[in-house]
Amino acid sequence: MGNNVNIDTYLSIMTSIITGSSARVEGVASIGMDNGSIMDKFSFNKSDKGIEVEITSNNQVIVSVVINVKYGYKIPELVSRLQDYIKKEIENTTHYSVKSINVNVVGVTFPS
């Protein structure tokens, strides 16, 4: 049971890291599926519904994150910056190495 608590704690920490990283990368509008709410566009709190983290048996991390991007940003460059930032933050904050970071862009938000 102690090991599961440790893994659950690290999963929670990594979800927070991913949420924070996404908020810091310019061009990311939100995490998760955008249901049209104004809060979806500006809130990074409780947005872990678009984040999945898996820890493999050899202590590597596989991340999947669903994002919406702001109009006007080059998606491949934005995704690359986000992947680099998430990888750096997870590896600097935990003892896990990152195996892969899958970023799925599901929408583009336009200025109001």
VENKACOR-V599556 format. One record per pair of residues at least 12 apart in sequence whose C-alpha atoms are under 8 Angstrom apart, sorted by the first residue. I is the first residue (numbers start at 1). J is the second residue. If there is no record, write none. Layout:
# VENKACOR-V599556
I | J
I | J
This chain:
# VENKACOR-V599556
10 | 94
11 | 53
11 | 54
14 | 53
14 | 90
15 | 48
15 | 51
15 | 52
15 | 53
17 | 86
17 | 89
17 | 90
18 | 51
18 | 86
19 | 31
19 | 44
19 | 45
19 | 47
19 | 48
20 | 44
21 | 82
21 | 85
21 | 86
21 | 89
22 | 82
22 | 86
23 | 44
25 | 78
25 | 81
25 | 82
25 | 85
26 | 78
27 | 69
27 | 70
27 | 71
27 | 73
27 | 78
28 | 67
28 | 68
28 | 69
28 | 70
28 | 78
29 | 41
29 | 42
29 | 67
29 | 68
29 | 69
29 | 70
29 | 109
30 | 42
30 | 43
30 | 44
30 | 47
30 | 67
30 | 68
30 | 69
31 | 44
31 | 47
31 | 48
31 | 49
31 | 50
31 | 51
31 | 65
31 | 66
31 | 67
31 | 68
32 | 47
32 | 48
32 | 49
32 | 50
32 | 51
32 | 65
32 | 66
32 | 67
32 | 68
33 | 50
33 | 66
33 | 67
33 | 68
33 | 106
34 | 68
34 | 107
41 | 109
50 | 64
50 | 65
50 | 66
50 | 67
51 | 63
51 | 64
51 | 65
51 | 66
52 | 64
52 | 65
59 | 96
59 | 97
60 | 96
60 | 97
60 | 98
60 | 99
61 | 96
61 | 97
61 | 98
61 | 99
61 | 100
62 | 98
62 | 99
62 | 100
62 | 101
62 | 102
63 | 100
63 | 101
63 | 102
64 | 101
64 | 102
64 | 103
64 | 104
65 | 101
65 | 102
65 | 103
65 | 104
66 | 103
66 | 104
66 | 105
66 | 106
67 | 103
67 | 104
67 | 105
67 | 106
67 | 107
68 | 105
68 | 106
68 | 107
68 | 108
68 | 109
69 | 105
69 | 107
69 | 108
69 | 109
70 | 108
70 | 109
70 | 110
70 | 111
71 | 108
71 | 109
71 | 110
71 | 111
79 | 103
83 | 101
83 | 102
83 | 103
87 | 101
